[in-house]
Amino acid sequence: MSHLFSPLTIRGVSFKNRIAVSPMCQYCAREGVPDSWHYVHYGSRAIGGAALVMTEATAVSPEGRITAGDLGIWNYGQMQKLREIVEFIQGHGAVAGIQLAHAGRKGSHREPWNGGTQLLSSEEGGWKTVAPSPIPWGENKEAPVELDKAGIEKVKADYAAAIRRAIAAGFKVLAFHFAHGYLVHEFLSPLSNRREDDYGGSFENRIRLLVEIVQMARDIWPAELPVFIKISATEWTQGGWELADSVALAKIVKDLGVDLVDCSSGGNIAHATIPLSPGYQVPYSAAVRNTGVLTGAVGLITDPHQANQIIASGQADLVSLARQLLRDPYFPLRAAFELGQDVPWPVQYQRAK
């Protein structure tokens, strides 16, 4: 058996292989509610053979969205529609996971195909963003409102309510988007967090919100189901969050009950220069995995043999594919063929096997 198609069990959840659909925003929900596009988008990746199908970043509150087209799980109607998608995913052999998110200062933007610029007024459909400190993300961006203690408590309450709705929707993996410059990442980084209270300054203070959310999650989320977090292992900027911080954080969250750390990078500093190359973030996954926590690798993983080698060499426990699965929803089935692995196909498709 190829390493990429070896099964993996985390707590009480079994994954048929090591391929995960990385969260990818579709920017086409209405008031946070998924529609037929999302049903087909996620369903086709489940049919295509991925072991884990993650939702796009799903906002815990209206102000937690990146754009007005983001998915949400702050009300019952959103949860009900997500449950229909979950049932389809899990009815076709994949595990359904949800990634909860709050965009922080990177919220209130137009969709990418409409320019991706920040909306600065309610008349345009925008909203006021929040952050640990009133530092805008890049040029021509509005300064966010600094969260006070009451605002931080609201964020935590929004996450708690979203976790309970995720349980009701039937998700089997709970993941948190703590990367790419969104709210919790903004707290982690000394470049975006200039607070002087219990949530700023020292490493221990800057990770406090993340720790509190994880502790709350493990109190609410069923003990037999996994919790993942996604981090930016480095900000690619001097004086920012770096790999040593990620390794230290991984040791802490492992003891708090986090089962897997998905290792991405960047996103918090608009001018950062990132040297892209195939698998360029895999070394971060390998370094974090040395702490004893499971890891996911992501970033320009496009070839079955490349993905198989990442697992075989012990650099990660899952490979999360993004753009490659947009190009080819059936990549896992094709990868199995190329790696000489016989895997079940949907009965409706077996004539093409």
C-alpha positions as MATLAB code, in Angstrom:
seq = 'MSHLFSPLTIRGVSFKNRIAVSPMCQYCAREGVPDSWHYVHYGSRAIGGAALVMTEATAVSPEGRITAGDLGIWNYGQMQKLREIVEFIQGHGAVAGIQLAHAGRKGSHREPWNGGTQLLSSEEGGWKTVAPSPIPWGENKEAPVELDKAGIEKVKADYAAAIRRAIAAGFKVLAFHFAHGYLVHEFLSPLSNRREDDYGGSFENRIRLLVEIVQMARDIWPAELPVFIKISATEWTQGGWELADSVALAKIVKDLGVDLVDCSSGGNIAHATIPLSPGYQVPYSAAVRNTGVLTGAVGLITDPHQANQIIASGQADLVSLARQLLRDPYFPLRAAFELGQDVPWPVQYQRAK';
ca = [
       0.000    0.000    0.000;
       1.256    3.484   -0.836;
       1.784    5.746    2.157;
      -0.605    8.342    0.733;
      -3.424    5.802    0.775;
      -2.729    4.335    4.185;
      -5.589    4.877    6.651;
      -5.296    7.223    9.619;
      -7.314    7.238   12.826;
      -7.420   10.307   15.075;
      -9.391    9.840   18.267;
     -12.619    8.171   17.121;
     -12.477    9.250   13.489;
     -10.988    7.132   10.699;
      -9.685    8.633    7.452;
      -9.422    6.290    4.470;
      -6.293    8.007    3.133;
      -4.047   11.005    3.828;
      -5.590   13.497    1.368;
      -7.560   16.453    2.732;
      -9.425   19.184    0.889;
      -7.884   22.386    2.191;
     -10.370   25.151    3.096;
     -10.845   27.395    0.066;
     -13.178   30.396    0.158;
     -15.809   30.423   -2.591;
     -17.100   33.941   -1.802;
     -20.615   33.228   -3.073;
     -22.768   32.543   -0.005;
     -25.753   34.781    0.710;
     -25.952   36.023    4.302;
     -23.567   33.207    5.192;
     -25.863   30.482    3.848;
     -24.461   27.829    1.462;
     -26.351   27.100   -1.742;
     -26.249   24.610   -4.611;
     -22.757   25.757   -5.605;
     -21.364   24.722   -2.222;
     -23.286   21.438   -2.310;
     -21.725   20.501   -5.645;
     -18.279   21.924   -4.786;
     -17.880   19.930   -1.576;
     -19.805   16.908   -2.788;
     -17.644   16.452   -5.883;
     -14.471   16.368   -3.772;
     -16.016   13.692   -1.555;
     -16.934   11.638   -4.628;
     -13.427   12.307   -5.944;
     -11.875   10.284   -3.145;
     -10.523   12.758   -0.574;
     -10.547   11.423    2.969;
     -11.339   14.770    4.611;
     -13.427   17.532    3.067;
     -13.007   20.810    4.930;
     -15.367   23.748    4.506;
     -13.989   27.100    3.556;
     -13.293   29.531    6.387;
     -16.705   29.736    8.055;
     -17.322   32.936    9.963;
     -18.440   32.819   13.583;
     -20.110   36.248   13.269;
     -21.129   38.657   10.493;
     -18.166   40.936   11.252;
     -15.890   37.880   11.132;
     -16.281   37.486    7.376;
     -13.608   38.335    4.828;
     -16.287   39.250    2.282;
     -20.066   39.383    2.317;
     -19.953   36.137    0.305;
     -18.312   34.076    3.059;
     -19.974   31.091    4.673;
     -21.190   31.581    8.224;
     -22.410   29.528   11.124;
     -23.766   32.226   13.412;
     -27.416   31.197   13.032;
     -29.688   28.193   12.761;
     -30.494   28.596    9.062;
     -26.825   28.410    8.097;
     -26.368   25.345   10.276;
     -29.321   23.558    8.673;
     -27.983   24.041    5.143;
     -24.494   22.978    6.202;
     -25.970   19.817    7.683;
     -27.326   18.822    4.253;
     -23.832   19.138    2.789;
     -22.305   17.202    5.693;
     -24.737   14.344    5.146;
     -23.780   14.107    1.468;
     -20.024   14.218    2.158;
     -20.194   11.552    4.824;
     -22.623    9.463    2.798;
     -19.905    9.106    0.153;
     -17.025    7.905    2.293;
     -15.338   11.138    3.328;
     -15.142   12.893    6.695;
     -16.686   16.365    6.904;
     -14.733   19.048    8.734;
     -15.501   22.701    9.413;
     -12.961   25.492    9.696;
     -14.160   28.261   12.011;
     -12.745   31.713   11.395;
     -12.814   35.403   12.214;
     -11.216   37.713    9.643;
     -10.312   40.511   12.056;
      -8.740   43.490   10.293;
      -8.804   41.610    6.955;
     -12.608   41.650    6.849;
     -15.052   43.780    4.866;
     -13.519   43.175    1.428;
     -15.004   42.816   -2.024;
     -14.847   39.417   -3.664;
     -11.568   38.779   -5.538;
     -13.270   38.989   -8.940;
     -14.637   42.404   -7.941;
     -11.216   43.796   -7.149;
     -10.745   42.467   -3.620;
     -10.539   45.986   -2.184;
     -11.708   46.838    1.306;
     -15.190   48.270    1.692;
     -14.976   51.331    3.891;
     -18.641   52.179    4.435;
     -21.939   50.503    5.226;
     -23.381   52.120    2.094;
     -20.994   49.941    0.072;
     -21.976   46.878    2.062;
     -18.985   47.011    4.372;
     -18.601   46.890    8.136;
     -16.149   48.070   10.777;
     -13.352   45.588   11.364;
     -11.759   44.702   14.700;
      -8.243   43.655   15.699;
      -5.933   43.439   18.712;
      -4.504   46.858   17.825;
      -5.642   49.682   15.503;
      -3.050   48.860   12.827;
      -4.342   48.581    9.243;
      -3.379   45.654    7.041;
      -1.332   47.293    4.306;
      -1.663   50.543    2.419;
      -5.060   52.051    1.625;
      -6.665   49.943    4.313;
      -8.804   51.273    7.128;
      -7.493   51.073   10.696;
      -9.517   48.495   12.632;
     -11.133   49.074   16.006;
      -9.036   47.766   18.881;
     -10.929   45.081   20.754;
     -11.558   45.854   24.403;
     -12.091   43.112   27.010;
     -15.823   43.004   26.260;
     -15.050   42.640   22.558;
     -12.682   39.757   23.234;
     -15.322   38.049   25.362;
     -17.799   38.439   22.494;
     -15.354   36.803   20.082;
     -14.983   33.850   22.440;
     -18.747   33.599   22.890;
     -19.202   33.628   19.104;
     -16.739   30.765   18.764;
     -18.494   28.789   21.510;
     -21.873   29.173   19.812;
     -20.380   28.212   16.448;
     -18.836   25.059   17.921;
     -22.212   23.981   19.267;
     -23.810   24.542   15.856;
     -21.003   22.559   14.205;
     -21.863   19.634   16.470;
     -25.528   19.934   15.529;
     -24.613   20.020   11.835;
     -22.814   16.686   12.173;
     -19.215   17.689   11.455;
     -16.591   15.185   12.627;
     -13.519   17.454   12.562;
     -13.386   20.910   14.136;
     -10.650   23.168   12.773;
      -9.679   26.727   13.604;
      -8.203   29.238   11.157;
      -5.428   30.802   13.205;
      -3.312   31.664   10.137;
      -3.000   34.060    7.188;
      -3.348   37.283    9.130;
      -6.875   36.772   10.396;
      -7.951   37.734   13.899;
      -6.239   35.146   16.106;
      -3.064   35.317   14.016;
      -3.149   39.089   14.505;
      -3.008   38.484   18.255;
      -0.069   36.065   17.862;
       2.170   38.424   15.931;
       4.153   41.232   17.587;
       3.825   43.113   14.291;
       0.034   43.389   14.567;
      -0.405   43.141   18.337;
       0.848   46.172   20.275;
      -1.391   45.685   23.306;
      -0.176   46.289   26.839;
      -2.736   44.164   28.673;
      -3.026   40.405   29.265;
      -3.421   39.801   25.515;
      -0.271   41.571   24.330;
       3.450   41.865   24.882;
       4.956   38.521   25.882;
       4.610   35.281   23.925;
       2.380   33.894   26.672;
       0.067   36.908   26.445;
      -0.076   36.976   22.638;
      -1.129   33.304   22.492;
      -3.706   33.768   25.268;
      -6.763   34.156   22.999;
      -5.790   31.103   20.959;
      -5.282   29.061   24.127;
      -8.626   30.166   25.552;
     -10.459   29.254   22.342;
      -8.800   25.820   22.228;
      -9.576   25.139   25.899;
     -13.182   26.152   25.344;
     -13.398   23.959   22.260;
     -12.168   20.885   24.057;
     -14.745   21.505   26.791;
     -17.593   21.714   24.239;
     -16.515   19.523   21.314;
     -17.004   15.767   21.834;
     -13.927   14.085   23.283;
     -14.001   11.374   20.603;
     -13.725   13.895   17.747;
     -10.511   15.654   16.594;
      -9.593   19.323   16.842;
      -7.212   20.820   14.260;
      -5.666   24.281   14.062;
      -4.145   26.057   11.056;
      -1.210   28.376   11.699;
       1.175   30.474    9.678;
       4.430   28.867   10.748;
       6.337   31.998    9.749;
       5.416   35.503    8.613;
       8.430   35.812    6.305;
       9.196   39.147    7.988;
      11.931   40.070   10.445;
      10.580   40.666   13.930;
       7.376   38.753   13.264;
       6.045   35.350   14.231;
       8.569   32.684   13.229;
       9.086   28.928   13.182;
      10.501   28.775   16.716;
       7.272   30.373   17.970;
       5.221   27.811   16.052;
       7.166   24.920   17.552;
       6.693   26.346   21.048;
       2.977   26.841   20.392;
       2.605   23.292   19.064;
       3.940   21.849   22.320;
       1.383   23.861   24.277;
      -1.668   23.090   22.143;
      -0.825   19.383   21.971;
      -1.169   19.245   25.753;
      -4.472   21.146   25.480;
      -5.976   18.508   23.202;
      -5.228   19.756   19.693;
      -4.748   16.705   17.494;
      -3.243   18.183   14.319;
      -1.499   21.418   13.333;
      -1.895   22.403    9.681;
       1.237   24.341    8.746;
       0.883   27.193    6.274;
       2.696   30.550    6.312;
       2.400   34.285    5.686;
      -0.702   36.409    5.249;
      -0.318   38.897    8.092;
       2.204   41.272    6.507;
       1.049   42.743    3.206;
       4.560   43.399    1.859;
       6.149   40.060    2.829;
       8.106   38.322    0.084;
       7.424   34.585   -0.030;
       9.775   32.396   -2.122;
       7.275   30.016   -3.712;
       8.362   26.580   -4.907;
       6.809   23.090   -4.906;
       6.196   21.970   -1.325;
       7.820   25.110    0.074;
       5.951   24.875    3.387;
       6.553   21.159    4.008;
       9.682   21.782    6.168;
       7.476   23.685    8.609;
       5.149   20.736    8.928;
       8.149   18.481    9.559;
       9.599   20.788   12.227;
       6.298   21.117   14.080;
       5.734   17.349   13.845;
       8.933   16.817   15.819;
       7.022   18.039   18.897;
       4.882   14.896   18.763;
       1.724   16.517   17.395;
       0.278   15.351   14.072;
       0.697   17.811   11.228;
      -0.757   18.683    7.872;
       1.333   19.913    4.947;
       0.001   22.399    2.413;
       1.357   24.589   -0.364;
       2.072   23.755   -4.023;
       1.564   20.023   -3.563;
       0.406   18.947   -7.008;
       1.855   15.536   -7.850;
       0.836   12.124   -6.428;
       4.449   10.993   -5.985;
       5.325   14.274   -4.258;
       2.373   13.875   -1.870;
       3.226   10.236   -1.210;
       6.837   11.110   -0.376;
       5.741   13.736    2.156;
       3.852   11.059    4.086;
       6.443    8.335    3.529;
       9.288   10.508    4.825;
       7.415   11.448    8.000;
       7.163   15.145    7.192;
       3.392   15.220    7.719;
       0.428   13.012    8.528;
      -1.987   14.608    6.050;
      -1.490   16.521    2.821;
      -3.999   19.299    2.283;
      -4.593   20.169   -1.351;
      -6.155   23.423   -2.497;
      -5.765   24.677   -6.068;
      -4.909   21.204   -7.326;
      -8.350   20.031   -6.186;
      -9.964   23.013   -7.884;
      -8.292   21.952  -11.109;
      -9.084   18.274  -10.573;
     -11.728   17.254   -8.014;
     -10.881   13.613   -8.749;
      -7.168   13.946   -8.049;
      -7.273   11.261   -5.313;
      -8.672    8.668   -7.743;
      -6.052    9.565  -10.337;
      -3.316    9.552   -7.687;
      -4.307    6.059   -6.608;
      -3.968    4.836  -10.205;
      -0.540    6.463  -10.615;
       0.676    4.986   -7.328;
      -0.639    1.518   -8.173;
      -3.239    1.629   -5.425;
      -6.631    0.020   -5.963;
      -9.320    2.119   -4.254;
     -13.106    1.930   -4.516;
     -14.793    4.226   -7.034;
     -18.401    5.368   -6.793;
     -20.543    2.661   -8.381;
     -21.896    5.221  -10.825;
     -18.347    5.813  -12.148;
     -16.894    2.316  -12.105;
     -17.376    1.830  -15.839;
     -14.625    4.443  -16.320;
     -12.152    2.850  -13.945;
];
